Amino acid sequence: MKSLPKIKKIDPDTKALLKQFFFGFLALAITAGILTAIWYGTRAEAVTLVGVEVVGGQTISHDEVRAYALSELDGQYAGFVPRRFAWLYPQDDIESAVSQVKRIHSIDVSRIDSRTVLVSFEEFLPDSLWCESLVSSECVFLDELGFAYASSPSLHGGSFLRFVHNSKAPAVGESLVLGGDYQLLGRLTSLLSEQGWFVSHVEVDAARDAFLHVVDGGEFKVTLTQSPDETADNLFVVLTSPEFSDLEPGNFQYIDLRFGNKVFINEEPPALEMVATSTPETETETATSSDAAGE
């Protein structure tokens, strides 16, 4: 009787090598499968961004904003995942690119759906000018909050109210005054213009005093610690009194309204200053410039 041939056992080192090869091949196949799924999955039409909607602003071109946004959707991450893939789109890069558009701010980028990006923004609009001096052409634009957002060209005429800060030079990125003082000045100039007193320049200082230069001549000295309505009321009570009914732009040097219902008026000639109280029973007295309000 013949004996069966002996089965040759696999060498342990070879067995380990085959096992490593098998698991390596399996890992490679799984990785290739995952990468293939990612490749096609991130390029599926349902999750590919193709449109950009733009809202906001008044004069800024929406086409320009859209072009900046679309430029950031081109290309791929690491040469593999499209930047148009809805779940990984470059939100921060779009915001940074769109911020290059002049006068734009408060940019917000979001997805409307898996096919469309929404870019919304606000626009800086010129409200006034902040200048180096009353006669300087070196100015920056201020928005409605008194924030300097851009240098202005050399402008002439009275299309914009001009501001000068006595202790701070105009600079883009800075605010003319702190808090809501800019709005207080805007309210006061509006109240004055409603009564035919138009302001061309305003000087402000760190002590919250302001000096409003009237078109055709004259100056109002005011304090922002007092409400614009109270300041205007005190002025108009005095102007409607018989003693000062003839006051008009160009025939006085200044009217000082910084001391409540006590109003100081310096008329031409400058040697004489009148002091009045803005009450229905208006009384007047004469004083030298050094006697009144520490002048």
Secondary structure, 3 states (H helix, E strand, C coil): CCCCCCCCCCCHHHHHHHHHHHHHHHHHHHHHHHHHHHHHHCCCHHHECCEEEEEECCCCCHHHHHHHHHHCCCCEECCCEECCEHHHCCHHHHHHHHCCCCCEEEEEEEEEECCEEEEEEEECCCCEEEECCCCCCCEEEECCCCEEEEECCCCCCCCCEEEEECCCCCCCCCECCCCCHHHHHHHHHHHHHHCCCCEEEEEECCCCEEEEEECCCCEEEEECCCCHHHHHHHHHHHHCCHHHCCCCCCCEEEEEEEECCEEEEEECCCCCEEEEECCCCCCEEEECCCCCCCC
